[in-house]
């Protein structure tokens, strides 16, 4: 039934080429056009803290988000000037809490979107250690707030995040993750806040509205 619906659709609008390719591998055929999610503009907040504050925002499903590797990597670091906060809930929350043995790692629970955006401004950088992501709204929300990223080459983020806006690492590679954490702390000042925020201009309400308006007009006129 889903394949029939897609086949009869005038346009199919995945949020990334990565998602488009996944759909095509499932024999979903049609006329594709990439339209990303809307990312609201945010104000930059300079974090005044002696500790470098990292943030994860995710559904706590470890087989997808691989948060256990992040916890393990932080606890193996030979440096002390860090904190890690984790926003989210899910079936693996108890498991992740049970493997945490540092008071510098805190679980903040599920939050409303506006509260998440506020929390992002209170941290230095965001970590995405997923096995797969088709887009990752929170990654671009972090950039909109002027915060750089550590992210795995897991699909959408690799396609959407400019190379100078964060540190990309291989999937399931704790050695690269730990190196990226240390590099982010040591070289944080090299990231240009203005450039980070401008990197999401193409996902503004105005730009996505223009795309959608053009698509609808092209369908009506055909």
C-alpha positions in Angstrom: 0.0 0.0 0.0 2.8 2.4 0.9 4.6 1.7 -2.4 1.3 2.4 -4.3 0.9 5.7 -2.5 4.5 6.8 -3.3 4.1 5.7 -6.9 0.9 7.9 -7.3 2.4 10.9 -5.6 3.4 13.9 -7.7 6.5 14.4 -5.6 8.3 12.6 -2.8 10.1 15.0 -0.5 12.8 13.2 1.7 14.8 15.5 4.0 18.2 14.3 2.6 19.8 12.4 -0.3 20.7 9.7 2.3 17.0 9.1 3.1 16.2 9.2 -0.7 18.8 6.4 -1.3 17.4 4.4 1.6 13.9 4.6 0.1 15.1 3.7 -3.3 16.8 0.6 -1.9 13.4 -0.4 -0.6 12.0 -0.2 -4.2 10.2 3.0 -3.5 10.0 4.8 -6.9 8.8 8.2 -7.9 9.8 11.8 -8.5 12.1 12.8 -5.6 13.0 16.3 -4.5 15.1 17.0 -1.4 13.5 19.5 1.1 15.1 19.7 4.6 13.5 20.4 7.9 13.0 23.9 9.2 15.6 25.1 11.7 14.8 28.2 13.7 17.4 30.9 14.2 18.9 31.0 17.7 20.9 33.5 19.7 24.5 32.6 20.6 25.3 32.3 24.3 28.9 32.4 25.5 29.3 29.6 28.2 31.2 30.7 31.3 32.3 27.5 33.0 35.7 26.1 33.9 34.4 22.7 32.7 33.9 22.1 29.0 30.2 21.1 28.6 29.1 18.5 26.1 25.5 17.7 25.3 23.6 14.7 23.8 20.0 15.0 22.8 18.5 11.7 21.7 16.0 9.0 22.1 17.7 6.5 24.4 17.8 3.6 22.1 21.4 2.5 22.2 21.4 0.2 19.1 20.7 3.4 17.1 22.2 6.3 19.1 25.2 4.4 20.6 25.2 6.5 23.7 26.9 3.8 25.7 30.1 4.3 23.7 30.1 8.0 24.5 29.7 7.3 28.3 32.4 4.7 28.1 34.8 7.0 26.2 34.3 9.9 28.6 35.0 7.7 31.6 38.2 6.4 30.0 39.6 9.9 29.4 42.6 11.0 31.3 41.4 14.6 31.6 39.0 16.1 34.1 37.8 19.4 32.7 34.6 18.1 31.1 30.9 17.5 31.8 28.4 15.5 29.8 24.6 16.1 29.9 22.2 13.7 28.2 18.6 14.9 27.3 16.1 12.2 26.4 14.3 9.1 27.5 13.7 5.7 26.1 14.0 1.9 26.7 17.7 1.9 27.4 17.8 4.7 30.0 18.2 2.4 33.0 21.0 0.5 31.2 22.8 3.7 30.4 22.4 5.0 33.9 23.7 1.7 35.4 27.0 1.9 33.4 27.6 5.6 34.4 30.1 5.9 37.3 30.9 9.6 37.1 29.1 12.5 38.7 30.2 14.6 35.7 27.6 12.7 33.5 24.0 13.7 34.2 20.7 12.5 32.7 18.3 15.4 32.3 15.3 13.4 31.1 12.9 14.3 28.3 12.3 18.0 27.6 10.0 20.1 25.5 11.6 21.4 22.4 11.9 25.0 23.6 13.7 23.8 26.7 16.1 21.7 24.6 17.0 24.8 22.6 17.7 26.6 25.8 19.9 23.8 27.1 21.9 23.8 23.9 22.9 27.4 24.5 24.3 26.4 27.9 26.8 23.9 26.4 29.9 24.2 24.3 29.4 21.4 21.9 26.9 18.7 20.8 27.8 15.0 20.3 26.0 12.7 17.8 27.4 9.2 18.0 24.6 7.4 16.0 24.8 4.4 13.8 22.3 6.1 11.4 20.6 9.5 11.0 18.5 10.6 8.0 18.8 14.3 8.9 19.4 15.1 12.6 17.4 18.3 13.4 19.2 18.7 16.7 22.6 18.8 14.9 21.5 21.8 12.9 19.8 23.4 15.9 23.1 23.3 17.7 24.8 25.0 14.7 22.0 27.6 14.7 23.0 28.4 18.3 26.7 28.7 17.3 27.7 25.4 18.8 30.1 23.0 17.0 29.6 19.2 16.7 31.2 15.9 17.1 29.3 13.6 14.8 29.6 10.2 13.2 29.6 9.6 9.4 26.1 8.1 9.8 24.2 9.5 6.8 22.3 12.8 7.1 24.9 14.7 9.2 27.7 13.9 6.8 25.7 15.4 4.0 24.3 18.4 5.8 27.0 19.6 8.2 29.9 21.7 6.6 33.3 20.2 7.3 34.5 23.3 9.2 31.5 23.2 11.6 32.5 20.2 13.6 34.6 17.0 13.9 33.4 13.9 12.0 34.4 10.5 13.2 33.8 6.9 12.0 30.8 4.9 13.3 31.5 2.8 16.4 35.1 4.0 16.9 35.8 5.0 20.5 39.4 5.8 19.7 38.4 8.5 17.2 35.6 9.7 19.6 38.0 10.2 22.5 40.5 12.0 20.2 37.7 14.2 18.9 36.6 15.1 22.5 40.1 16.2 23.4 40.5 18.1 20.1 37.2 19.9 20.6 38.2 21.0 24.1 41.7 22.1 22.9 40.7 23.8 19.6 37.2 25.1 20.5 38.2 28.7 19.9 39.0 28.0 16.3 35.3 27.5 15.4 33.7 30.7 14.1 30.4 31.3 15.8 29.0 33.4 12.9 30.0 30.8 10.4 28.4 28.0 12.4 25.1 30.0 12.6 25.1 30.9 8.9 25.6 27.3 7.9 21.9 26.6 8.5 20.6 29.6 6.5 19.2 27.3 3.8 17.0 25.7 6.4 15.2 28.9 7.6 11.4 29.1 7.5 11.7 31.5 4.5 14.0 29.3 2.4 12.0 26.1 3.1 8.8 28.0 2.4 10.2 29.1 -1.0 11.0 25.5 -1.9 7.6 24.2 -0.9 5.9 27.1 -2.8 7.9 26.3 -5.9 7.1 22.6 -5.7 3.4 23.2 -5.3 3.3 25.6 -8.2 5.2 23.3 -10.5 2.7 20.5 -9.7 -0.4 22.7 -10.3 1.1 24.0 -13.6 2.0 20.6 -14.9 
